[in-house]
């Protein structure tokens, strides 16, 4: 996969990820990347984890151009552009529970990708929460809160004596 860097626009991939690879990738170093193959074009979405820069690139027949580029610190950021007479809108949503990228064509949702980073597992066969994993992931924050709370309580008791 060839990779180019455009000034003030972030990385641009000229093709979608290798066959079988994820269409939505999230990392602290590289940021958010998503690819949508629709209407004989590839729409590449990139968002920086550090600067808030978001870039939407349209690739068609070896030609690529930046359709939208802006810096945003919002939890939900829309990007609207037109290509070959069709109106597209990409909505990038970032929250504590994960990342969602939605693609609209002429006002209709046609594709979306999502990564859940909440840490809770749900068994797809039964649809039930994996309580063993949930309790393990909650035990450390609860223990840390207990220790910190006890420490502050002790210090407040000593200070108010």
C-alpha positions in Angstrom: 0.0 0.0 0.0 1.5 3.3 -1.0 1.3 6.1 1.5 1.7 9.8 0.7 1.7 12.8 3.0 0.0 16.0 2.0 0.9 19.2 3.7 -1.6 20.4 6.3 -3.9 17.6 5.4 -2.6 14.5 7.1 -1.8 11.1 5.6 -3.6 9.9 2.4 -3.7 6.3 1.3 -4.3 5.8 -2.4 -6.1 2.6 -1.9 -8.2 1.0 0.8 -6.6 -1.4 3.3 -5.3 -4.8 2.3 -8.0 -7.4 1.6 -9.3 -8.7 4.9 -7.9 -5.8 7.0 -10.2 -3.6 9.1 -12.0 -0.7 7.3 -11.8 1.4 10.5 -8.6 1.6 12.4 -7.9 3.5 15.7 -4.6 4.1 17.3 -3.1 6.8 19.6 -0.2 7.3 17.2 -1.9 7.3 13.8 -5.4 8.5 14.8 -8.6 7.4 13.2 -8.7 6.0 9.7 -11.6 4.7 7.7 -12.2 3.7 4.1 -15.5 3.5 2.2 -15.8 2.1 -1.3 -18.9 3.4 -2.9 -19.9 4.6 -6.4 -16.6 3.6 -7.9 -14.7 5.9 -5.5 -12.8 5.4 -2.3 -13.5 7.8 0.5 -10.7 8.0 3.0 -11.4 9.5 6.4 -8.5 10.5 8.7 -8.6 12.2 12.0 -5.6 13.0 14.3 -5.6 11.9 17.9 -3.4 14.8 18.8 -4.4 17.9 16.8 -8.1 17.5 16.0 -7.3 17.7 12.3 -9.8 15.8 10.2 -9.3 15.1 6.4 -11.7 13.5 4.0 -10.1 12.4 0.7 -11.8 11.1 -2.4 -9.8 8.7 -4.6 -11.0 7.7 -8.1 -9.0 6.2 -10.9 -5.6 7.0 -9.4 -6.6 10.7 -8.8 -7.2 11.9 -5.3 -8.2 15.2 -3.9 -9.0 16.5 -0.4 -12.8 17.0 -0.3 -12.9 18.4 3.2 -10.3 19.4 5.8 -10.9 21.0 9.2 -9.8 21.0 12.8 -12.5 20.1 15.3 -12.6 19.2 19.0 -16.3 18.4 18.9 -17.6 14.9 19.8 -19.5 14.8 16.5 -18.1 16.5 13.4 -19.8 16.6 10.0 -18.0 17.0 6.6 -20.1 17.8 3.5 -18.8 17.7 -0.1 -20.0 17.0 -3.6 -18.6 14.5 -6.1 -20.0 13.8 -9.6 -23.2 15.5 -8.8 -23.9 13.6 -5.6 -23.9 15.2 -2.2 -21.9 13.2 0.4 -21.7 13.8 4.2 -19.2 12.1 6.5 -19.9 12.3 10.2 -17.1 11.5 12.5 -18.2 10.8 16.1 -15.7 10.4 18.9 -16.7 9.6 22.5 -15.6 7.8 25.6 -17.2 4.5 24.4 -15.6 4.5 20.9 -15.5 5.9 17.4 -18.2 6.0 14.8 -17.8 7.1 11.1 -21.0 7.5 9.1 -21.3 8.0 5.3 -24.4 9.7 3.9 -25.2 10.1 0.2 -27.9 12.6 -0.7 -29.1 12.6 2.9 -29.4 8.8 3.3 -27.1 6.8 5.5 -25.4 4.3 3.2 -22.5 2.9 5.3 -21.0 3.3 8.8 -18.2 1.8 10.8 -17.8 1.7 14.6 -15.1 0.7 17.1 -16.3 0.1 20.7 -13.6 0.9 23.3 -15.8 0.6 26.4 -14.1 -2.6 27.5 -17.3 -4.5 28.2 -17.8 -7.7 26.3 -21.1 -9.0 25.1 -21.4 -12.6 24.1 -22.8 -12.5 20.5 -24.4 -16.0 20.8 -26.5 -15.1 23.9 -26.5 -11.3 23.8 -25.6 -11.2 27.5 -22.8 -9.3 29.3 -19.7 -11.2 30.2 -19.9 -10.4 33.9 -16.5 -12.1 34.8 -14.6 -9.8 32.4 -16.7 -6.7 33.5 -15.9 -7.3 37.2 -12.2 -7.8 36.4 -12.1 -4.5 34.4 -13.9 -2.6 37.2 -12.0 -4.1 40.1 -8.8 -2.0 39.6 -10.6 1.4 39.3 -12.7 0.5 42.4 -9.7 -0.5 44.4 -7.8 2.6 43.4 -10.8 4.8 44.4 -11.0 3.0 47.7 -7.3 3.6 48.4 -7.4 7.3 47.3 -10.6 7.9 49.2 -9.2 6.3 52.4 -6.0 8.4 52.1 -7.9 11.7 51.8 -10.2 10.7 54.6 -7.2 10.0 56.9 -5.5 13.2 55.9 -8.7 15.2 56.5 -9.1 13.6 59.9 -5.5 14.4 60.9 -5.8 18.0 59.6 -9.1 18.7 61.5 -8.0 17.3 64.8 
